[in-house]
Amino acid sequence: MEIFLKSVTERSYPEDGVRYLIETTWPENVQDMNLSPYRWIRAWVPSYELIQTAQKDKWTKEHFQYLYRAELEQPEAQWAIQNFLAQGHERVTFLYASFSPLESNAYYLQKHIYAYLDSQLAPAVSLAA
């Protein structure tokens, strides 16, 4: 599976595959028709409380990423990720609204899903002698 990142301001193309909006709130100045087609999964995006607190307290991106990862470890998010992977998409695009893709929720989610896939593919270690 390939997961690509794309700004919400960029045009949709068939090569995008299945498109997911990875934002807690609707991006400013973006019309629904400009994102179409897209999907949104609540369990994948940072909670509104996490976003608000991070902005108010001026958290570092590392601290935010750590707490976002903790939200992604919750059962609802894990179920959503497993369900997503079971669909067998070859190519998906995560849409983000931030200025930099490397500081977007989509990037953090992409990293989390790739790490999850790596952990599922890692060989089991046998301690038997």
C-alpha positions in Angstrom: 0.0 0.0 0.0 1.2 3.5 -0.9 -0.1 6.5 1.1 0.5 9.8 -0.5 0.0 13.3 1.1 -1.7 16.1 -0.7 -2.8 19.6 0.2 -6.5 20.3 0.2 -5.8 23.1 -2.2 -4.5 20.7 -4.9 -6.7 19.3 -7.5 -8.2 15.8 -7.3 -7.0 13.2 -9.9 -8.0 9.5 -10.4 -4.4 8.5 -9.6 -5.0 9.7 -6.0 -6.8 6.5 -5.3 -9.1 6.7 -2.2 -8.9 10.2 -0.6 -9.1 10.8 3.1 -9.4 14.2 4.8 -7.1 14.1 7.9 -8.2 17.3 9.6 -10.2 17.8 12.8 -12.2 20.8 11.4 -13.1 21.8 7.9 -10.3 23.6 6.1 -10.8 27.3 5.7 -11.6 28.6 2.2 -12.2 25.1 0.8 -15.4 24.1 -1.0 -16.7 20.5 -0.5 -16.8 20.0 -4.2 -13.0 20.8 -4.5 -12.2 17.8 -2.2 -14.6 15.4 -3.7 -14.5 12.5 -3.6 -13.1 12.1 -0.1 -13.7 10.2 3.1 -13.3 11.3 6.7 -12.8 9.0 9.7 -13.3 10.7 13.0 -11.1 8.2 14.9 -8.1 9.1 12.7 -7.9 12.8 13.4 -6.6 14.5 16.6 -9.3 15.4 19.0 -10.6 18.9 19.1 -9.4 19.2 22.7 -5.9 18.1 21.7 -5.7 20.7 18.9 -7.0 23.5 21.2 -4.6 22.7 24.0 -1.6 22.4 21.7 -2.3 25.8 20.2 -3.1 27.4 23.6 0.0 26.0 25.4 2.3 26.3 22.3 3.4 22.6 22.4 6.3 21.5 20.3 5.5 19.4 17.3 7.2 16.4 19.1 4.9 16.7 22.1 1.8 17.0 19.9 2.9 14.0 17.9 3.4 12.0 21.0 -0.1 12.7 22.3 -1.7 12.3 18.9 0.0 8.9 18.6 -1.5 8.0 22.0 -5.0 8.9 20.6 -4.2 6.7 17.6 -3.5 3.8 20.0 -7.0 3.9 21.4 -9.3 1.0 20.5 -11.6 3.0 18.2 -8.6 4.3 16.2 -7.0 0.9 16.0 -10.2 -0.7 14.8 -10.5 2.0 12.1 -6.9 1.4 11.0 -7.4 -2.3 10.9 -10.7 -1.9 8.9 -8.9 0.5 6.5 -6.1 -2.0 5.9 -8.5 -4.9 5.4 -10.0 -3.0 2.5 -6.8 -3.6 0.5 -6.4 -0.3 -1.2 -3.2 -0.1 -3.3 -3.0 3.6 -3.3 -4.6 6.2 -1.0 -4.1 10.0 -0.5 -4.3 11.7 2.8 -5.4 15.3 2.5 -4.0 18.0 4.8 -4.7 21.7 5.3 -1.4 22.8 7.0 1.3 24.7 5.2 3.8 21.9 5.4 3.1 18.3 4.7 5.7 17.2 7.2 3.9 19.0 10.0 0.4 17.8 9.1 -1.9 15.4 10.8 -1.8 13.4 7.6 2.0 13.0 7.9 1.7 11.8 11.5 -1.0 9.3 10.6 0.9 8.1 7.5 3.9 7.4 9.8 1.7 5.6 12.3 0.1 3.4 9.7 3.4 2.5 8.2 4.8 1.7 11.6 1.8 -0.5 12.3 2.3 -2.3 9.0 6.0 -2.9 9.8 5.1 -4.3 13.2 2.6 -6.7 11.6 5.2 -7.9 9.1 8.0 -8.3 11.6 9.0 -11.9 12.2 8.0 -13.4 15.5 10.9 -14.0 17.9 11.0 -17.4 19.4 12.7 -17.8 22.8 12.5 -21.6 22.7 15.9 -23.3 22.7 
